[in-house]
Amino acid sequence: MPTYEYACTACGHEFEVVQSFSDEAISICPQCQGEVRKVYNNVGVVFKGSGFYKTDSRASAPTATPSNPPQSATKPIVD
């Protein structure tokens, strides 16, 4: 079950509650009986299994290296 974070608009009390998706959102502060709001944060993502890392990719093609490097456009003039 997910954990939700709430903050009271009256006294500033912050608390977390483990609730089911089908449960009603909490609307009353347990300390001062004031109105609360749900606090939304960034969600942490965990990648599990193979395929998420560079080392998990299939064998890469060999890097192409020219066997004959290009010659200079200007050759020295020999007398």
Stockholm file with secondary structure:
# STOCKHOLM 1.0

chainA/1-79         MPTYEYACTACGHEFEVVQSFSDEAISICPQCQGEVRKVYNNVGVVFKGSGFYKTDSRASAPTATPSNPPQSATKPIVD
#=GR chainA/1-79 SS CCEEEEEETTTCCEEEEECCTTSCCCCBCTTTCCBEEEECCCCCCCCCSSSSSGGGSCCCCCCCCCSSCCCCSSCCCCC
#=GC SS_cons        CCEEEEEETTTCCEEEEECCTTSCCCCBCTTTCCBEEEECCCCCCCCCSSSSSGGGSCCCCCCCCCSSCCCCSSCCCCC
//
